[in-house]
């Protein structure tokens, strides 16, 4: 399974700033690091072939030093988020029949969702995982998409998923939706994550407990 993990380097003040307003920027960066570590563990458990698509603000060597060997590291390329995702997915499709892309703020995303995404591409051209904030946490393809597939999408807005689905429908692209799942952007999101995982031992939960945020 060709998996792409889209990520920024967990540098204080550059990631999870809304969460950082509540828990401190240093702690927010450490949480982002833990999110990624937990996602990498989950991807290893399902046997995925992982490429981390890295924000080019830091050298790839910094990512590899932090997250280790055993996966590929590539820089993101493109003028905006949509262009960067398409570039990464289309590049992966040169090497594989299908590819799945997820974000880096999904510390407890179930691995079976990713397995379902790959299976869905047997019949659908596009598979999307709806996020509870109106965006999507996963995008998977079996063939390249038109360059204007994200036309009119206001990134980080509440209509990202619906606009993307409308664009797919307008271009006669068949779609499959996975179960909805929350990402972790705010203290409220983190509190909900902790409630779901109170009995789990993960990097994120270890840090949540250490910061006194588990209650």
C-alpha positions in Angstrom: 0.0 0.0 0.0 1.4 3.3 -1.1 0.8 5.8 1.7 1.6 9.5 1.8 1.8 11.3 5.1 1.6 15.1 4.6 3.5 16.9 7.3 5.1 20.1 8.6 8.1 20.0 10.8 7.1 20.2 14.4 8.7 23.5 15.2 7.2 25.7 18.0 5.1 28.5 16.5 4.9 26.9 13.1 2.5 24.0 13.8 -0.8 23.7 15.8 -0.9 27.3 16.7 -4.6 27.2 17.8 -3.7 24.4 20.2 -0.5 26.3 21.2 -2.6 29.2 22.4 -4.0 26.9 25.1 -1.1 24.6 25.9 1.9 26.6 24.9 3.7 26.6 21.5 6.5 24.2 22.7 4.0 21.7 24.0 1.9 22.0 20.8 5.0 21.2 18.7 5.7 18.2 20.9 2.1 17.0 20.5 2.4 17.3 16.7 5.6 15.2 16.8 3.7 12.6 18.9 0.8 12.6 16.4 3.1 11.8 13.6 4.9 9.1 15.6 1.6 7.4 16.4 0.5 7.6 12.7 3.8 6.1 11.6 3.3 3.2 14.1 -0.2 2.6 12.8 1.0 2.6 9.2 3.8 0.1 10.0 1.2 -2.1 11.6 -0.9 -2.3 8.4 2.3 -2.9 6.3 2.1 0.4 4.4 4.8 1.7 2.1 5.2 5.2 3.6 6.4 8.4 2.1 6.4 11.5 4.3 5.7 14.5 2.2 7.5 17.3 4.0 7.0 21.0 4.1 10.1 22.4 2.4 10.7 24.9 5.1 13.1 22.5 6.7 15.7 20.1 5.0 14.6 16.5 4.6 17.5 15.5 6.7 15.8 17.2 9.7 12.7 15.1 9.2 14.7 11.9 8.9 16.7 12.6 12.0 13.5 13.1 14.0 11.4 10.3 12.6 14.0 7.8 11.6 14.8 5.6 8.6 12.6 3.0 7.0 10.4 5.4 5.2 10.9 7.8 2.2 11.0 11.6 2.6 10.1 13.9 -0.3 9.5 17.7 -0.3 6.0 19.1 -1.0 5.8 21.0 -4.3 3.0 23.3 -5.4 1.6 26.8 -5.0 -1.1 25.8 -2.5 -2.3 22.8 -0.5 -4.4 21.4 -3.3 -1.5 21.6 -5.8 0.9 20.1 -3.3 -1.4 17.1 -2.7 -2.0 16.5 -6.3 1.7 16.6 -7.1 2.5 14.1 -4.4 -0.4 11.7 -5.4 0.4 11.9 -9.1 4.1 11.2 -8.4 3.1 8.2 -6.3 0.8 6.9 -9.1 3.9 6.6 -11.3 5.1 3.9 -8.9 1.8 2.3 -7.8 -1.7 1.5 -9.0 -3.2 3.5 -6.2 -2.1 5.9 -3.5 -3.6 7.2 -0.3 -2.7 10.6 1.4 -3.5 11.5 5.0 -2.7 14.5 7.2 -0.5 14.5 10.2 -3.0 15.4 12.9 -4.8 12.0 13.1 -3.1 10.3 16.0 -5.8 7.6 16.5 -7.0 7.2 12.9 -8.1 3.5 12.6 -5.9 1.5 10.2 -8.9 -0.2 8.8 -10.0 3.1 7.2 -6.9 3.1 5.1 -7.5 -0.5 4.1 -11.0 0.4 3.1 -9.7 3.3 1.1 -7.5 1.0 -1.0 -10.4 -1.4 -1.5 -12.8 1.4 -2.5 -10.6 2.3 -5.4 -11.5 -1.0 -7.1 -14.8 0.7 -8.0 -14.5 4.4 -7.3 -12.0 6.8 -8.9 -11.7 8.9 -5.8 -12.0 8.1 -2.1 -12.3 10.8 0.6 -12.3 10.6 4.4 -14.6 13.3 5.7 -13.2 15.3 8.7 -15.7 16.5 11.3 -14.8 20.1 10.6 -16.0 20.1 7.0 -12.6 19.2 5.4 -11.2 15.8 4.6 -8.6 13.8 6.4 -7.8 11.4 3.5 -7.7 11.5 -0.3 -6.9 8.4 -2.4 -6.7 8.0 -6.1 -6.2 5.3 -8.7 -5.6 7.8 -11.6 -4.5 11.4 -11.9 -7.1 14.1 -11.2 -7.7 17.2 -13.3 -5.5 20.1 -12.3 -8.6 22.2 -11.5 -10.3 19.6 -9.2 -10.0 21.9 -6.2 -11.4 24.9 -8.0 -13.2 27.1 -5.6 -12.0 25.3 -2.5 -11.3 27.6 0.4 -8.8 25.6 2.4 -9.4 25.4 6.1 -13.0 26.4 5.5 -16.2 24.4 6.4 -17.0 23.6 2.8 -13.8 21.9 1.6 -15.3 18.4 1.3 -18.6 19.5 -0.2 -16.8 21.7 -2.8 -14.4 18.9 -3.7 -17.3 16.4 -4.0 -19.2 18.8 -6.3 -16.1 19.3 -8.5 -15.7 15.5 -8.8 -19.4 15.1 -9.7 -19.1 17.9 -12.3 -16.2 16.0 -13.9 -18.0 12.6 -13.8 -15.6 11.2 -11.3 -17.0 8.4 -9.1 -16.4 8.8 -5.3 -16.5 6.8 -2.1 -16.7 8.3 1.4 -15.1 6.7 4.4 -16.5 7.1 7.9 -16.0 10.6 9.3 -13.1 11.1 11.7 -11.9 14.1 13.7 -8.4 15.6 13.3 -6.8 17.4 16.3 -6.4 21.1 15.9 -7.7 22.6 19.1 -7.7 21.9 22.8 -11.3 20.7 22.5 -10.2 18.2 19.8 -7.4 17.1 22.1 -9.7 16.6 25.0 -12.0 14.5 22.8 -9.0 12.5 21.6 -8.0 11.8 25.3 -11.5 10.7 26.2 -11.5 8.2 23.3 -8.1 6.9 24.2 -8.0 7.1 28.0 -6.9 3.4 28.3 -4.4 3.5 25.4 -0.7 3.8 25.7 0.6 5.8 22.8 3.1 8.6 22.3 0.3 11.2 22.3 -1.5 9.8 25.3 1.8 9.6 27.3 2.3 13.3 26.5 -1.3 14.3 27.2 -1.0 12.7 30.6 2.4 14.3 31.3 0.9 17.7 30.5 -2.0 17.1 32.8 -4.5 17.2 30.0 -6.1 13.8 30.3 -9.0 14.8 32.6 
